[in-house]
Amino acid sequence: MEISVEQVASLLGGKVEGDGTARVNRLEKIEEATPGSIAFLANPKYLPYIYSTSASAVIVKSDFAPEKPVKGALIRVDDPYSAFARLLEEYEKMTAKVKTGIEQPSFQHKSASYGEQVYLGAFSYLGENVKVGKNTKIYPQVYLGDHVEVGDNTILYPGVKVYANCKIGSNCVLHSGVVVGSDGFGFAPQADGTYKSIPQTGNVIIEDNVDIGANTTIDCATMGSTVIRKGAKIDNLVQIAHNVEVGKNTAIASQAGLSGSAKIGENCQIGGQAGITGHLSIANKTIIGPQAGVPKTISQEGKVWFGSPIMEHKDFLRASVILRNLPNLIERVKELEKKL
């Protein structure tokens, strides 16, 4: 399907500079783009490619000032990255085959219910009193335990497992291998050195518009609920323990681990491989760097933290400079000792 550059700009609320009648039919990366494609420039590291790209059009920021001629047309928008993301969404809608219906073999308990335009893939399992909303896609080998609820327009990709009593909202995406509601890590040490398992009787509640990456695990609460609030974005291979609460629009990168009963605020960003100790709180709009270790509550909003244990970003940068210079400092100390 081909559309004009002018049509793309109209969709994005942007302005065209150059040939608005040029036709485009695909989306490509700026460094690899070919004639007939549309690309975008958001990261300054890719600036040199705008002068060499063969893309018929490039989405750029409104105030972009080229230093030399650009081959293709420019589409000026406020936020090129978000604009390109919207284009990808529209492209996916146009090209994706909408799956509906019930494939066999699959199992639906007689008390299970599901809405219109639902898709139930082969070998999927819907337990007792399961409720699935309209337009929801349940791919092959998905397991929904007893009394699970899934909202409208949600996608559960192959191999997702949702334990009994858990609730998933509307417009969510759970990628392959996600496990929701498995037991929290609760064991009581005994006098003889063994451990006694503590029953995990709660559930997991995932609110609307949540995305969860492949092979992420979210444990059920010991009592009550583990909660993932609206709009949260969770990467692959993240561990979220029992009774954790993840705030609205918080993003968590791969291999991060959140220990039991940690409370994460809204609009936070947690870097890859970060570790969060249990029973603490993290304020809204907090940024935690990759591989950071968080052993204590963060009460001030909007701070940036790095290191293990964490320290404020500016202090971390100073400490990093000192650490890099330690070998030289040691040699200087040794020389001074010899002179003394």
N, C-alpha and C positions, 0 to 999 in steps of 0.2 A: 504493500500500500504506500503510495507516494503522496506527500503533501508539500505545500510550498513553505518556504522559510517564513513568509508573512503569516501564514496560518499558525505555525509554531509560535511565533512571537505573540500572536493574539491569544493563544491558549495560555501563555505564561505571563501575559500582561507586560510584555517587554517591547522595546523599540528596535527596529531593524536599521542597520547601517550597512549599505551595500545592496546587492541584488536580492530583493525580497521575493522575486518570482522563481528563484532557483528551487529545484525539487529535491527533497530528501526522503529516504526510505528506511534508514537504519540509524542506530546510535553506536558510536565508537569512541575509544579513548583518543585523546588529542594527539598522542605520539604515534598512533597507528592508523589514524583516520584516512579514509579514501574518498574520492569524489562521490557525491550522493549521500554522504553521511553527515551527522550533526554531532559535535563534541562540545565540551565545556572547559573553561579555565577558572579554577577556584584557588588552587594551591600555587603560590608564587614560584615554587620549584619547577613548575611546568611552563613558565612563561616563554622560554626559548622556542618551545614547540609551536606556539601560535604563529610564528613567522615561517615555519616550514611545513605545517600540516596541510594536507590536501582536502580536509573537510570542507563541504560546501557551506557550512555555517558553524560558528562557535558561539556558545553562550558565555558572556562575560559580565563583569560587574558594571554597573551604570557609569561609574567614573573612570573606567579603564581608558588609558591614553596610550595607544600604540606608538612605539618609537620608530617604526618603519612600516611599509605597506603590508597588509594582510591579504592573502589570496581570497578567502571566502568572506561571506557576509558575517557581520557581528549582530548578535541579539543581546541587547543591553537590558539587564534585570538587576534588582536589588541584591539577590542572593543566588549566584550561579549554581551552587551545589544543590540547594533546595529545588531550584527550577529544573535541573537535570533529573533529580529524583522524581519529580512529578512527571516528567516525560517518560521515564522508565515505567512508572505505574500505568500511564496511558498506553504505552507500547505493550505491556504485559496483558492488559485488558483486551487489546485488539488481537493479539496473537495466541493467547492461551486458550486451550480447549476446556470448556466448562464441564466438569464431571458431575453427573447426577445419577441417581438410581442406586439400586442395591445389587452388588455383585455376589455371586455364590461360588464357593461355600462361605457363608458368614453366619453369625449367631446373634439374634436379638431376643432377649427374654420377652415373654408375652406381655409383661408389664412395662417394658421399655417404650418410649415414645420419641418421635422425631418430626421436625417440621417439613415444610415444602422445600423442594429443590435440594434435598439433602443428598450426599453421596456417602455410601457405606461400602468400602472396599472389601475385596475378598479376604477372608480369614480375620476380619474385624470381629470384636466381641463386645456386645452391649449387655451388661448385667441387669439385675432386678431393679426396676424403678429408675433406670437411667433416662434422662431427659436431654435431648439434643435439639437445638434451635434450627430455624430455617436457614437454608443456603450454607449450612456447615458441611465441611468436607472431612470425612473420617477415612483416611487412607488404609491400605491393607496392613494387617497385623497390629492394628491399634487395639488396646485393651482398655475398656471403661468398666471399672468395678461397680458394685451395687450402689445405687443412690447417687451416682455421679451426675452432675449437671454441666452442660456445655451450652453457651449462648449462641446467638445468631452470627453467621458470617465468619465463623472461626475455622481454622485449618489445623488438623492434627496429622502430621506427616507419618510415613510408615514407621511402625515400631514404637510409637508413643504408648506409655503405660500410665494410667491414672487409677490410683487405688480408690477404694470405697469412700464415699461421702465427700469427696473433693468437689470443688466448684470452679469452673472456668468461665469467664465472661464472654462477651461478644467482641468480634473483630480481633481475636487473638491469633497468633501463629506459634505453634509448638513444633519444632523440627525433630527429625528422626532421633530416636534414642532417649528422648526426654522422659524422666520418671518423676511423677508427681504423687506425693503422699506415702513414700516408703518410710519405714520407721526412723525416727530420730535416734541419735547415738546416745542412748540413755542406759547406763549400767551402774549399779550401786556396788562399790567394793565391799567384800565380805571379810570377816575376821580371818578366815582361812586362806586369803589371797585370791579367791575366785571372785567372779562378778555375777550379780543377779540382775537379770534384764528387767528394766522398768517399762511396763506397758505404755505404748504411745497411743492414746485414745482420741486425739484430735484429728484435724483435717488440714487441707490447704485450700485457701481461697485466692484465686487469681482473678483480678478485676479486668475491666475492658481494655482493649487496645494494648495488650502486653505481647511482646515478642520474646521467645525463649529459644536459644540456640541448641544445636545438636548435643546430645549426651549430657545435658545439664540435669542435676538432681535437686529436687526440692522436698525436704522431709516434712512429714506431718508433725503437728504439734503434740507435745506430751498431753496437754489439755488445752482446749480452745483451738486457735487456728494459727498456722503460718500464713502470712498475708503478703501478696504482691500487689501493690496498688496500681491504679490506672496509669497507662502509658509507660510503664517500666520497660526497659530494653536490656535483656540479659543474654550474654554471649554464650558460645559453646563451652562445655566443660567447666561450668560453675557449680559449686556446692553451696547450697543454702540449707542451713540446719533448722532444727525444730524451733518453733515459736519466733522465728525471725520475722521482722516486718520491713519490707522494702518500700520506700515512699514513692509518691507519684513522679513519673518522668525521670526516675533515676536510671542511670546506665552503668552496667557492670561488665567489665571485659573478661576475657577467657582466663580460666584457672584461678580466679579469685575464690576465696573461701570465707563464708560468713558463719561464725559460730553461734550456738544456741542463744536465743532471746536477744540478739542484737537488734537494735532499732535504727534503721537507716532513714534519713530525712528525705525530703523532696528535692528533685533536680540536682542530685548528687552525681558525681562521676567517680567510679572506682576502677583503677587500672588493673591490668592483667597480673595475676599471681599475688595480688594483695591479700593479706590475711587480717580478718577482723575478729578480735576477741569477743567472747560471749558476754551478755548482760551489760552492754554499754549502749550509748546513744550517739548518733552522728547528726550534727545540725544540718539544716537545709543548705543546698548549694555548696556543699563541701566537695573539694577535689582531692582524691587520694591517688598518688602516683603508683606506677607499676612496682611490684615486689615490696610494697610498703607493709610494715607491720603496725597494726593499730591496737595498742594494749589498754587504751583509756578512752573515756568519753570525750567527744569533741563538741563543745557547747557554743562556740562562736560560728555564726553563719558565714559562708563565702570564703573560707580560708583554704589555702592550698598546702597539702602536706606530702612530704617525701621521706624516704628512709625507713630503716627498721632498727629500733623503734622510731616512730614518726617524729619529725620536727618540721617547723614551718619552712616553706620552700626557700626563702632567702637564707635561712640558717643552714639548710641542707647544702646550698650552693657554696657557702663559705667553708663548710666542713669538707666538702668534696675537694676544694682547692688545697686545703691543708693536708688531706689524705694523700693527694697526688704528690705533694712535696715532701712527704715523710721520709722517703729514702735519702733525698738530698740533705734533709735536716739531720738525719742520723749520722751521715758521713761528716757533716760539719761539726757535730757534737764530738765525734771521735777525734777529729783533728784538733779541736780545742782541748780535749782531755790530754792528748799527747803533748801539746805545748805547755800545759799546766804541770 
